[in-house]
């Protein structure tokens, strides 16, 4: 880790990433604030050109992401772990799901859960359809925009980052995803360009989302008569309080701040969901959700590939909704992907993909059905079309919808609380991700950097909110999604190449000439087979047979110009022979004392010797690359040497292939820091 000392201020920021990023971020925000109208018009022209002429790039990219992840989940690569083969998840399943859900959707769920279905329902393009058909359409398109396709975008980035970071122990950085393609070039300018792009994209996405979140919080507080109006001074106060909370949470770390807030929020969200389900049109909601799932499944492929090229009257809607959503999710994917990767160490690829694609999608469907269909039902049966008229006012629509439910003020307060927690978790996880990118994933950074990123977010968001420049920044964010969609396709190419090599490495067979036992000493072997080893005899075996084999082999290695060292420890008892290399975590063959419970059937079997303790102890091999070891108690000294040479021959065979240089050691990884 490099530290820059300037006027005795310690920093882990990398100038090659941080300085160009800050210049671009501040420059774009200033231009958007000073010339909001002109900037927005110019960027809208570019955005419209991309959406109209290059929308197929988004359609094909997102489709590819879905197909790729579903293939990985069902393929032989699904068992590969995001980390060493023996690594375990850092977080419980509930905490993990809560955090990825909060980071992935957050404020958007509260902002659009009523607004989007109502806008589809009331859109003039669908006015020729009956109210029931429009309600079905609204649910179907909302499912489409918030379903598997959205999470597939996040999943591709998160999976690539987690795999290369934890499996190959490269920095948790987008540049690491290009290692199979660029190799050591990721250390230089190309790597910096990728990280600069990710940092800017993350900052713009979070800034615009937080800006819109502040407006909704302000609107809710006005509805509850807590604040007198929706004005800029009150928005400054809201931002100051919430960003301060976000900074405090970020300083506390993921294990405390983000995890605790995410767990609280998911519980609050479920309470709100159940309240609306119970006190809303319950039977209608359950029936419409059930039918909606069926319609979504039946329409999945037609929706996925539909570009509306034969339906001119719906093309503008297609650009303003589907393509905008794909661009929006893609522009957010560096931030969300980095965060998901950060919390996903130890998961298998199958577990990661299944959880990221299916569980949040299912929850989104339930959430959007309950809120969106409730609003449409109230609009048709109680509100006499009033909610439809408010469809273009998403800031206040949620709170207006709650007027048709009991305990309106209490539930409105709960909604504001949820939005606030979403705001804080989005901001603090965003601060964490931005600092991670800017420092090349420094393990420990000074607290002033966290405060600095949070302050910059708050100041620029307020500046744009006051000047009306948020829309321009949003357009800028959507435009950056086009090049990043191409980058994501390269992630797939890179990940595929790495997975093929990974699987080949761990399935590499041994030479047919390395069979350890010739049949000699068969009487002694039989005696060992039918006996249960106790702890003392296992320790004796390790101290004598194993240690002698390692010492003889180390001496022979030395005579051939190879330095081998023998390491040992007592708790648990183990001994290993290690040859230091700058590839594949060094060559290591070790033996450790293990135990297992003996079956009661065997303990009570008169024709077999018993075990007083109910446990059997045995010496088990282990390897430097964490492949599964096995019981070696039947090996003589020479057979054990033969077994070690079998693995050493395999090791030499693997490292002689250039493609396997991706399996680099932790020592080699320091050159990427």
C-alpha positions as CSV (number, residue, x, y, z in Angstrom):
1,X,0.0,0.0,0.0
2,X,1.3,3.4,-1.0
3,X,0.9,6.4,1.2
4,X,1.3,10.0,0.1
5,X,2.3,12.4,2.8
6,X,1.6,16.0,2.1
7,X,1.9,18.5,5.0
8,X,1.8,15.6,7.4
9,X,-1.7,14.5,6.1
10,X,-1.8,10.8,5.4
11,X,-3.6,9.7,2.3
12,X,-4.2,6.4,0.4
13,X,-5.6,8.2,-2.7
14,X,-3.9,7.4,-6.0
15,X,-3.2,10.6,-7.9
16,X,-3.4,8.9,-11.3
17,X,-7.1,8.0,-10.6
18,X,-8.3,10.6,-8.1
19,X,-7.0,13.9,-9.8
20,X,-8.4,13.3,-13.3
21,X,-11.7,12.0,-11.8
22,X,-12.2,15.0,-9.6
23,X,-11.4,17.4,-12.4
24,X,-13.9,15.7,-14.7
25,X,-16.6,15.4,-11.9
26,X,-16.3,19.0,-10.7
27,X,-16.1,20.3,-14.2
28,X,-19.2,18.6,-15.4
29,X,-21.1,19.6,-12.3
30,X,-20.1,23.2,-12.6
31,X,-21.1,23.4,-16.2
32,X,-24.4,21.7,-15.4
33,X,-25.0,24.1,-12.6
34,X,-24.0,27.3,-14.4
35,X,-25.6,26.4,-17.8
36,X,-28.3,23.9,-16.8
37,X,-30.6,24.5,-19.8
38,X,-27.9,24.5,-22.5
39,X,-26.1,21.5,-21.0
40,X,-29.3,19.5,-20.6
41,X,-30.3,20.3,-24.3
42,X,-26.9,19.3,-25.6
43,X,-26.8,16.1,-23.6
44,X,-30.4,15.3,-24.5
45,X,-29.5,15.5,-28.2
46,X,-26.7,13.0,-27.7
47,X,-28.8,10.8,-25.5
48,X,-31.7,10.8,-28.0
49,X,-29.3,9.9,-30.8
50,X,-28.0,6.9,-28.8
51,X,-31.5,5.7,-27.7
52,X,-33.0,6.0,-31.2
53,X,-30.1,4.7,-33.3
54,X,-28.2,2.4,-30.9
55,X,-30.9,1.0,-28.7
56,X,-30.2,-2.4,-30.1
57,X,-26.8,-2.3,-28.3
58,X,-28.6,-2.1,-25.0
59,X,-31.1,-4.8,-25.9
60,X,-28.5,-7.3,-27.1
61,X,-26.1,-6.5,-24.2
62,X,-28.7,-7.0,-21.5
63,X,-29.9,-10.1,-23.2
64,X,-26.4,-11.5,-23.3
65,X,-25.9,-10.7,-19.6
66,X,-29.1,-12.7,-18.7
67,X,-28.1,-15.7,-20.9
68,X,-24.5,-15.7,-19.5
69,X,-25.5,-15.7,-15.9
70,X,-28.2,-18.4,-16.3
71,X,-25.6,-20.6,-18.1
72,X,-23.1,-20.1,-15.3
73,X,-25.6,-21.0,-12.7
74,X,-26.5,-24.3,-14.3
75,X,-23.1,-25.2,-15.7
76,X,-20.1,-27.1,-14.2
77,X,-18.6,-23.7,-13.3
78,X,-21.3,-23.0,-10.7
79,X,-19.4,-24.8,-7.9
80,X,-16.4,-22.5,-8.2
81,X,-16.1,-20.4,-5.1
82,X,-15.5,-16.7,-5.1
83,X,-12.3,-17.1,-3.1
84,X,-10.0,-20.0,-2.1
85,X,-11.7,-23.4,-2.1
86,X,-12.0,-23.4,1.7
87,X,-13.2,-19.8,2.1
88,X,-16.4,-19.1,3.9
89,X,-18.9,-16.1,3.5
90,X,-18.2,-13.1,5.7
91,X,-21.9,-12.3,6.3
92,X,-25.0,-14.3,7.1
93,X,-27.3,-15.0,4.2
94,X,-29.9,-12.5,5.5
95,X,-27.3,-9.7,6.0
96,X,-25.8,-10.4,2.6
97,X,-29.2,-10.3,0.9
98,X,-30.2,-7.1,2.8
99,X,-27.1,-5.2,1.8
100,X,-27.1,-6.1,-1.9
101,X,-30.8,-5.3,-2.0
102,X,-30.4,-1.9,-0.3
103,X,-27.5,-1.0,-2.6
104,X,-29.1,-2.3,-5.8
105,X,-32.5,-0.7,-5.6
106,X,-32.7,1.5,-2.5
107,X,-34.6,4.8,-3.0
108,X,-35.8,3.8,-6.4
109,X,-38.2,1.2,-4.9
110,X,-39.9,3.9,-2.9
111,X,-39.8,6.5,-5.7
112,X,-41.2,4.4,-8.5
113,X,-43.3,1.7,-6.7
114,X,-46.4,3.7,-7.2
115,X,-45.2,6.2,-9.9
116,X,-44.1,3.8,-12.6
117,X,-47.2,1.5,-12.7
118,X,-49.4,4.6,-12.6
119,X,-47.5,6.3,-15.4
120,X,-47.8,3.1,-17.6
121,X,-51.5,2.8,-16.7
122,X,-52.3,6.4,-17.5
123,X,-50.0,6.8,-20.6
124,X,-51.9,8.1,-23.6
125,X,-50.1,5.5,-25.8
126,X,-52.2,2.8,-24.2
127,X,-55.4,4.8,-24.0
128,X,-57.1,2.6,-26.6
129,X,-57.0,-0.4,-24.2
130,X,-59.5,-1.1,-21.5
131,X,-58.7,-0.2,-17.9
132,X,-58.1,-3.8,-17.1
133,X,-55.7,-4.3,-20.0
134,X,-53.9,-1.1,-19.1
135,X,-53.5,-2.4,-15.5
136,X,-52.1,-5.7,-16.8
137,X,-49.7,-3.8,-19.1
138,X,-48.6,-1.6,-16.3
139,X,-47.7,-4.6,-14.1
140,X,-46.0,-6.5,-16.9
141,X,-43.7,-3.6,-18.0
142,X,-42.9,-2.7,-14.3
143,X,-41.9,-6.4,-13.8
144,X,-39.8,-6.3,-16.9
145,X,-37.9,-3.1,-15.9
146,X,-37.3,-4.2,-12.3
147,X,-36.8,-7.9,-12.8
148,X,-34.1,-10.4,-13.9
149,X,-32.7,-8.1,-16.6
150,X,-31.8,-5.3,-14.2
151,X,-30.2,-7.7,-11.7
152,X,-28.3,-9.5,-14.5
153,X,-26.6,-6.2,-15.2
154,X,-25.5,-5.9,-11.6
155,X,-24.7,-9.6,-11.4
156,X,-22.2,-9.6,-14.3
157,X,-20.1,-6.7,-12.9
158,X,-20.3,-8.0,-9.3
159,X,-19.4,-11.6,-10.3
160,X,-16.4,-10.5,-12.4
161,X,-15.1,-8.3,-9.6
162,X,-15.6,-10.9,-6.9
163,X,-14.1,-13.7,-8.9
164,X,-10.9,-11.9,-9.9
165,X,-10.5,-10.2,-6.5
166,X,-11.0,-13.2,-4.3
167,X,-10.1,-16.1,-6.5
168,X,-6.9,-14.5,-8.0
169,X,-6.4,-12.1,-5.1
170,X,-6.2,-9.1,-7.4
171,X,-7.3,-5.6,-6.2
172,X,-11.1,-5.1,-5.9
173,X,-11.1,-2.9,-9.0
174,X,-12.7,-2.9,-12.5
175,X,-9.2,-3.1,-14.0
176,X,-8.7,-6.5,-12.4
177,X,-11.6,-7.9,-14.6
178,X,-9.3,-7.4,-17.6
179,X,-6.4,-9.4,-16.3
180,X,-6.8,-12.4,-18.6
181,X,-6.9,-10.0,-21.6
182,X,-4.4,-7.3,-20.6
183,X,-2.2,-9.1,-18.1
184,X,0.3,-6.7,-16.4
185,X,-1.0,-3.8,-18.5
186,X,-3.8,-3.3,-16.0
187,X,-1.2,-1.7,-13.7
188,X,-0.7,1.2,-16.1
189,X,-2.7,3.8,-18.0
190,X,-5.3,1.4,-19.3
191,X,-6.1,0.4,-15.8
192,X,-6.3,4.0,-14.6
193,X,-8.7,4.9,-17.4
194,X,-11.0,2.0,-16.5
195,X,-11.0,3.1,-12.8
196,X,-11.5,6.8,-13.7
197,X,-14.5,5.8,-15.7
198,X,-15.9,3.7,-12.9
199,X,-15.3,6.5,-10.3
200,X,-17.0,9.2,-12.4
201,X,-19.9,6.9,-13.3
202,X,-20.4,6.0,-9.7
203,X,-20.3,9.6,-8.5
204,X,-22.8,10.8,-11.1
205,X,-25.3,8.0,-10.5
206,X,-25.3,8.4,-6.7
207,X,-25.5,12.2,-6.9
208,X,-28.6,12.2,-9.2
209,X,-30.3,9.5,-7.1
210,X,-29.6,11.2,-3.8
211,X,-30.8,14.5,-5.3
212,X,-34.2,13.0,-6.3
213,X,-34.3,11.2,-2.9
214,X,-34.0,14.5,-1.0
215,X,-36.9,16.0,-3.0
216,X,-39.1,13.0,-2.1
217,X,-38.2,13.2,1.6
218,X,-38.9,17.0,1.5
219,X,-42.3,16.3,-0.1
220,X,-43.2,13.7,2.5
221,X,-42.3,16.0,5.4
222,X,-44.5,18.7,3.9
223,X,-47.4,16.3,3.5
224,X,-47.1,15.4,7.2
225,X,-46.9,19.1,8.1
226,X,-43.4,18.6,9.6
227,X,-41.9,21.2,7.2
228,X,-43.9,24.2,5.8
229,X,-42.7,23.9,2.1
230,X,-40.5,22.2,-0.4
231,X,-37.8,24.8,-0.7
232,X,-34.0,24.7,-1.1
233,X,-33.1,25.8,2.5
234,X,-35.0,22.8,3.9
235,X,-33.3,20.5,1.3
236,X,-29.9,21.8,2.5
237,X,-30.9,20.9,6.1
238,X,-32.1,17.4,5.0
239,X,-28.9,16.7,3.0
240,X,-26.7,18.0,5.9
241,X,-28.3,15.6,8.4
242,X,-28.5,12.6,6.2
243,X,-25.0,12.8,4.7
244,X,-23.6,13.3,8.2
245,X,-25.3,10.0,9.2
246,X,-24.0,8.4,6.0
247,X,-20.4,9.5,6.8
248,X,-20.7,8.2,10.3
249,X,-22.0,4.9,9.0
250,X,-19.3,4.7,6.4
251,X,-16.6,5.4,9.1
252,X,-18.1,2.6,11.2
253,X,-17.5,0.2,8.3
254,X,-19.5,-2.4,6.4
255,X,-19.7,-4.8,9.4
256,X,-21.4,-2.2,11.5
257,X,-22.9,0.7,9.7
258,X,-24.2,-0.6,6.4
259,X,-25.0,-4.1,7.7
260,X,-27.0,-2.9,10.7
261,X,-28.9,-0.2,8.7
262,X,-29.7,-2.7,5.9
263,X,-31.0,-5.3,8.3
264,X,-33.2,-2.7,10.0
265,X,-34.5,-1.4,6.6
266,X,-35.4,-4.8,5.2
267,X,-37.5,-5.5,8.3
268,X,-39.2,-2.1,8.0
269,X,-39.8,-2.7,4.3
270,X,-41.5,-6.0,5.0
271,X,-43.7,-4.4,7.7
272,X,-44.8,-1.7,5.3
273,X,-45.4,-4.3,2.6
274,X,-47.6,-6.4,4.8
275,X,-49.5,-3.4,6.0
276,X,-50.4,-2.4,2.5
277,X,-51.2,-6.0,1.5
278,X,-53.5,-6.5,4.5
279,X,-55.3,-3.1,4.5
280,X,-55.3,-2.7,0.7
281,X,-57.4,-4.8,-1.8
282,X,-55.8,-8.0,-0.6
283,X,-57.7,-10.5,-2.8
284,X,-57.1,-8.4,-5.9
285,X,-53.4,-8.0,-5.1
286,X,-52.8,-11.7,-4.6
287,X,-54.7,-12.6,-7.7
288,X,-53.0,-9.9,-9.8
289,X,-49.5,-10.9,-8.6
290,X,-50.2,-14.5,-9.4
291,X,-51.4,-13.6,-12.9
292,X,-48.6,-11.1,-13.4
293,X,-45.9,-13.8,-12.7
294,X,-47.5,-16.0,-15.4
295,X,-47.8,-13.2,-17.9
296,X,-44.1,-12.2,-17.2
297,X,-42.9,-15.8,-17.8
298,X,-45.0,-16.2,-20.9
299,X,-43.9,-12.8,-22.3
300,X,-40.2,-13.1,-21.2
301,X,-38.6,-13.7,-24.6
302,X,-40.8,-11.4,-26.6
303,X,-40.2,-8.6,-24.1
304,X,-36.4,-9.3,-24.1
305,X,-36.0,-9.0,-27.8
306,X,-38.7,-6.4,-28.6
307,X,-37.4,-3.2,-30.1
308,X,-40.8,-1.9,-31.1
309,X,-39.5,-1.3,-34.7
310,X,-42.9,-2.3,-36.1
311,X,-44.9,-0.2,-33.6
312,X,-44.1,3.4,-34.3
313,X,-46.7,4.7,-31.9
314,X,-44.9,3.0,-28.9
315,X,-41.3,3.7,-29.9
316,X,-41.0,6.9,-28.0
317,X,-42.3,5.1,-24.9
318,X,-39.8,2.3,-25.5
319,X,-36.9,4.8,-25.6
320,X,-38.2,6.7,-22.5
321,X,-38.7,3.6,-20.4
322,X,-37.1,0.4,-21.4
323,X,-33.9,1.8,-23.0
324,X,-33.6,4.5,-20.3
325,X,-33.9,1.8,-17.7
326,X,-31.2,-0.4,-19.3
327,X,-28.9,2.6,-19.6
328,X,-29.6,3.6,-16.0
329,X,-28.9,0.1,-14.6
330,X,-25.7,-0.2,-16.6
331,X,-24.5,3.3,-15.5
332,X,-25.1,2.2,-11.9
333,X,-23.5,-1.2,-12.3
334,X,-19.9,-0.1,-11.4
335,X,-21.1,1.1,-8.1
336,X,-23.5,-1.6,-7.3
337,X,-21.2,-4.3,-8.7
338,X,-18.3,-3.2,-6.6
339,X,-20.4,-3.2,-3.5
340,X,-22.0,-6.6,-4.2
341,X,-18.5,-8.0,-4.9
342,X,-17.2,-6.6,-1.6
343,X,-19.8,-8.5,0.4
344,X,-19.9,-11.7,-1.6
345,X,-16.5,-13.4,-0.7
346,X,-16.9,-17.1,-0.1
347,X,-20.1,-17.6,-2.0
348,X,-20.1,-20.1,-4.9
349,X,-20.9,-18.8,-8.4
350,X,-24.2,-20.8,-8.4
351,X,-25.2,-19.3,-5.0
352,X,-24.2,-15.8,-6.1
353,X,-26.1,-15.9,-9.4
354,X,-29.2,-17.6,-8.0
355,X,-29.4,-15.1,-5.1
356,X,-28.6,-12.0,-7.2
357,X,-31.0,-12.9,-10.0
358,X,-33.9,-14.6,-8.4
359,X,-34.4,-13.4,-4.8
360,X,-34.3,-9.6,-5.3
361,X,-36.3,-10.0,-8.5
362,X,-39.0,-11.9,-6.7
363,X,-39.1,-9.3,-3.9
364,X,-39.3,-6.5,-6.4
365,X,-42.3,-8.2,-8.1
366,X,-44.1,-8.6,-4.8
367,X,-43.3,-5.0,-3.8
368,X,-44.3,-3.5,-7.2
369,X,-47.5,-5.6,-7.3
370,X,-48.6,-4.6,-3.8
371,X,-48.0,-0.9,-4.2
372,X,-48.6,-0.4,-8.0
373,X,-51.7,-2.6,-8.2
374,X,-53.1,-1.0,-5.0
375,X,-52.7,2.4,-6.5
376,X,-54.4,1.4,-9.7
377,X,-57.2,-0.3,-7.9
378,X,-57.8,2.8,-5.7
379,X,-57.7,5.0,-8.8
380,X,-60.4,2.9,-10.5
381,X,-62.6,2.3,-7.5
382,X,-62.1,5.0,-4.9
383,X,-60.0,8.0,-6.2
384,X,-62.0,8.5,-9.4
385,X,-58.9,8.9,-11.5
386,X,-57.1,11.4,-9.1
387,X,-54.0,9.2,-8.8
388,X,-53.7,9.0,-12.6
389,X,-53.7,12.8,-12.7
390,X,-50.8,12.9,-10.3
391,X,-48.8,10.3,-12.2
392,X,-46.3,12.9,-13.3
393,X,-45.6,14.0,-9.8
394,X,-43.7,11.0,-8.4
395,X,-42.3,13.1,-5.4
396,X,-45.8,13.4,-3.9
397,X,-47.6,10.4,-5.4
398,X,-46.5,7.9,-2.9
399,X,-47.8,10.0,0.0
400,X,-51.0,10.8,-1.8
401,X,-51.5,7.0,-2.3
402,X,-51.2,6.5,1.4
403,X,-54.2,8.7,2.0
404,X,-56.4,5.9,0.9
405,X,-55.1,3.6,3.7
406,X,-55.7,3.7,7.4
407,X,-53.1,5.2,9.8
408,X,-52.0,7.4,7.0
409,X,-49.7,9.6,9.1
410,X,-48.0,6.7,10.9
411,X,-47.4,4.9,7.6
412,X,-46.2,8.0,6.0
413,X,-43.6,8.4,8.8
414,X,-42.5,4.8,8.2
415,X,-42.1,5.5,4.5
416,X,-40.0,8.6,5.2
417,X,-37.9,6.5,7.7
418,X,-37.4,3.8,5.0
419,X,-36.4,6.4,2.4
420,X,-34.0,8.0,4.9
421,X,-32.3,4.7,5.6
422,X,-32.2,3.9,1.9
423,X,-30.6,7.3,1.4
424,X,-28.0,6.7,4.1
425,X,-27.2,3.2,3.0
426,X,-26.9,4.3,-0.6
427,X,-24.7,7.2,0.4
428,X,-22.4,5.3,2.8
429,X,-21.9,2.3,0.5
430,X,-21.3,4.8,-2.4
431,X,-18.7,6.6,-0.3
432,X,-17.0,3.3,0.5
433,X,-17.0,2.3,-3.2
434,X,-15.6,5.6,-4.4
435,X,-12.8,5.5,-1.9
436,X,-12.1,1.9,-2.8
437,X,-11.8,2.9,-6.5
438,X,-9.7,6.0,-5.8
439,X,-7.3,4.1,-3.5
440,X,-7.0,0.8,-5.5
441,X,-8.8,-0.9,-2.7
442,X,-6.6,0.2,0.1
443,X,-7.3,-1.9,3.2
444,X,-7.2,1.0,5.6
445,X,-7.8,4.7,4.7
446,X,-7.8,7.8,7.0
447,X,-11.2,9.0,8.1
448,X,-10.8,12.4,6.5
449,X,-11.1,10.7,3.0
450,X,-14.5,9.3,3.9
451,X,-15.6,12.7,5.2
452,X,-14.2,14.3,2.0
453,X,-16.2,12.0,-0.4
454,X,-19.4,12.5,1.6
455,X,-19.0,16.3,1.7
456,X,-18.3,16.4,-2.1
457,X,-21.4,14.3,-2.7
458,X,-23.6,16.6,-0.6
459,X,-22.2,19.9,-2.0
460,X,-22.4,18.9,-5.6
461,X,-25.9,17.4,-5.3
462,X,-27.2,20.5,-3.6
463,X,-25.5,22.8,-6.1
464,X,-27.2,20.9,-9.0
465,X,-30.5,20.7,-7.2
466,X,-30.6,24.4,-6.6
467,X,-29.5,25.3,-10.2
468,X,-31.7,22.7,-11.9
469,X,-28.8,20.8,-13.2
470,X,-29.7,17.3,-12.0
471,X,-31.5,16.4,-15.2
472,X,-28.4,17.3,-17.2
473,X,-26.2,15.1,-14.9
474,X,-28.7,12.3,-15.3
475,X,-28.4,12.5,-19.1
476,X,-24.6,12.4,-18.8
477,X,-24.9,9.3,-16.7
478,X,-27.2,7.6,-19.2
479,X,-24.8,8.4,-22.0
480,X,-21.9,6.8,-20.2
481,X,-23.8,3.5,-20.2
482,X,-23.2,2.9,-23.9
483,X,-19.4,2.5,-23.7
484,X,-19.7,0.7,-20.4
485,X,-22.1,-1.9,-21.9
486,X,-19.2,-2.8,-24.3
487,X,-16.8,-3.0,-21.3
488,X,-19.2,-5.4,-19.6
489,X,-19.2,-7.6,-22.7
490,X,-15.4,-7.7,-22.4
491,X,-15.9,-8.7,-18.7
492,X,-17.8,-11.8,-19.9
493,X,-15.0,-12.7,-22.4
494,X,-12.4,-12.3,-19.7
495,X,-14.4,-14.2,-17.1
496,X,-15.1,-17.0,-19.5
497,X,-11.4,-17.4,-20.3
498,X,-10.5,-17.4,-16.6
499,X,-13.2,-19.9,-15.7
500,X,-12.1,-22.4,-18.4
501,X,-8.5,-22.2,-17.1
502,X,-9.7,-22.4,-13.5
503,X,-11.7,-25.6,-14.1
504,X,-8.8,-27.1,-16.1
505,X,-6.4,-26.3,-13.3
506,X,-8.4,-28.0,-10.5
507,X,-9.4,-31.0,-12.7
508,X,-5.9,-31.5,-13.9
509,X,-5.1,-35.2,-13.6
510,X,-1.9,-36.9,-12.5
511,X,0.5,-38.7,-14.6
512,X,-0.4,-42.4,-15.1
513,X,3.1,-43.3,-13.9
514,X,2.5,-42.0,-10.4
515,X,0.8,-44.9,-8.6
516,X,2.2,-44.9,-5.0
517,X,1.6,-48.5,-3.8
518,X,3.1,-51.6,-5.4
519,X,1.6,-54.2,-3.1
520,X,4.6,-54.5,-0.9
521,X,4.1,-54.8,2.9
522,X,0.5,-55.9,2.3
523,X,0.2,-57.6,5.8
524,X,1.0,-54.3,7.5
525,X,-1.4,-52.5,5.2
526,X,-4.2,-54.9,6.1
527,X,-3.6,-54.3,9.7
528,X,-3.9,-50.6,9.3
529,X,-7.0,-50.9,7.2
530,X,-9.0,-52.9,9.8
531,X,-7.9,-50.8,12.8
532,X,-9.1,-47.4,14.1
533,X,-6.3,-45.0,14.7
534,X,-6.2,-43.1,18.0
535,X,-4.8,-39.6,18.5
536,X,-1.5,-40.8,19.8
537,X,-0.7,-43.2,17.0
538,X,-1.7,-40.5,14.4
539,X,0.7,-38.0,16.0
540,X,3.4,-40.6,16.1
541,X,2.9,-41.3,12.4
542,X,3.2,-37.6,11.6
543,X,6.3,-37.2,13.8
544,X,8.1,-40.3,12.3
545,X,7.0,-41.5,8.9
546,X,5.8,-38.1,7.5
547,X,8.6,-36.0,9.0
548,X,11.3,-38.5,7.7
549,X,9.7,-38.5,4.3
550,X,9.7,-34.7,4.2
551,X,13.3,-34.4,5.4
552,X,14.6,-37.0,2.9
553,X,12.8,-35.2,0.1
554,X,14.0,-31.8,1.1
555,X,17.6,-33.0,1.1
556,X,17.1,-34.5,-2.4
557,X,15.5,-31.3,-3.6
558,X,18.5,-29.4,-2.3
559,X,21.0,-31.6,-4.1
560,X,19.1,-30.7,-7.3
561,X,19.4,-26.9,-6.6
562,X,15.8,-26.5,-5.3
563,X,15.3,-25.0,-1.8
564,X,12.5,-26.7,0.1
565,X,11.6,-25.8,3.7
566,X,9.7,-27.8,6.3
567,X,7.1,-26.0,8.5
568,X,5.3,-27.5,11.4
569,X,2.8,-26.5,14.2
570,X,1.2,-28.2,17.2
571,X,-2.4,-27.0,17.3
572,X,-3.7,-28.7,15.3
573,X,-0.6,-30.9,14.7
574,X,0.6,-30.5,11.1
575,X,3.8,-30.6,9.1
576,X,4.3,-29.4,5.5
577,X,7.0,-29.2,2.8
578,X,7.0,-25.9,0.8
579,X,8.8,-24.7,-2.2
580,X,8.6,-21.0,-2.8
581,X,7.6,-19.7,-6.2
582,X,6.1,-16.5,-7.6
583,X,3.2,-18.4,-9.0
584,X,0.2,-20.5,-7.7
585,X,0.6,-19.8,-4.0
586,X,3.9,-21.7,-3.9
587,X,4.1,-25.5,-4.0
588,X,2.9,-26.9,-0.7
589,X,2.2,-30.5,0.5
590,X,1.2,-30.8,4.1
591,X,-0.2,-33.4,6.5
592,X,-2.5,-32.5,9.4
593,X,-4.2,-34.6,12.1
594,X,-7.9,-34.9,11.6
595,X,-10.7,-36.8,13.4
596,X,-14.2,-38.1,12.4
597,X,-17.0,-39.7,14.3
598,X,-17.2,-43.5,13.9
599,X,-20.6,-44.9,12.9
600,X,-22.4,-46.7,15.8
601,X,-22.9,-49.7,13.5
602,X,-19.1,-50.2,13.2
603,X,-18.6,-49.6,17.0
604,X,-21.1,-52.4,17.7
605,X,-19.8,-54.7,15.0
606,X,-18.1,-57.7,16.7
607,X,-16.1,-58.5,13.5
608,X,-14.3,-55.2,13.6
609,X,-12.1,-53.7,16.4
610,X,-13.8,-51.0,18.5
611,X,-13.0,-47.4,19.3
612,X,-13.4,-46.4,22.9
613,X,-13.7,-42.6,22.2
614,X,-16.1,-42.9,19.3
615,X,-13.7,-41.0,17.2
616,X,-11.1,-42.1,14.7
617,X,-8.0,-40.0,14.1
618,X,-6.1,-39.9,10.8
619,X,-3.4,-37.9,9.0
620,X,-4.9,-35.9,6.1
621,X,-3.0,-34.3,3.3
622,X,-3.6,-30.7,2.2
623,X,-2.2,-28.5,-0.6
624,X,-1.2,-24.9,-1.2
625,X,-4.0,-24.3,-3.7
626,X,-6.7,-25.7,-1.3
627,X,-7.7,-28.7,-3.3
628,X,-9.3,-31.4,-1.1
629,X,-6.8,-33.7,0.6
630,X,-7.2,-37.3,1.7
631,X,-6.3,-39.8,4.3
632,X,-2.6,-41.0,3.9
633,X,-2.3,-43.2,7.0
634,X,-1.6,-46.3,4.8
635,X,1.4,-44.7,3.1
636,X,4.9,-45.9,3.9
637,X,7.7,-43.3,3.8
638,X,8.6,-44.1,0.2
639,X,4.9,-44.2,-0.9
640,X,4.4,-40.8,0.8
641,X,7.4,-39.4,-1.1
642,X,6.0,-40.9,-4.3
643,X,2.6,-39.1,-3.6
644,X,4.4,-35.8,-3.0
645,X,6.3,-36.1,-6.3
646,X,3.0,-36.9,-8.0
647,X,1.6,-33.5,-6.9
648,X,4.9,-31.8,-7.7
649,X,5.0,-33.2,-11.2
650,X,1.4,-31.9,-11.7
651,X,2.4,-28.5,-10.3
652,X,5.4,-28.2,-12.7
653,X,3.1,-29.3,-15.6
654,X,0.6,-26.6,-14.8
655,X,3.0,-23.7,-14.2
656,X,4.7,-24.5,-17.5
657,X,1.6,-23.4,-19.4
658,X,1.4,-19.7,-20.0
659,X,-2.3,-19.5,-19.5
660,X,-2.0,-20.5,-15.9
661,X,-0.1,-17.4,-14.9
662,X,-3.4,-16.0,-13.7
663,X,-3.0,-18.2,-10.6
664,X,-0.5,-15.8,-9.1
665,X,0.6,-15.8,-5.5
666,X,0.0,-13.2,-2.9
667,X,3.6,-12.0,-3.2
668,X,3.1,-11.4,-6.9
669,X,-0.1,-9.5,-6.3
670,X,1.7,-6.7,-4.5
671,X,2.9,-5.4,-7.8
672,X,-0.7,-4.5,-8.7
673,X,-1.2,-2.4,-5.6
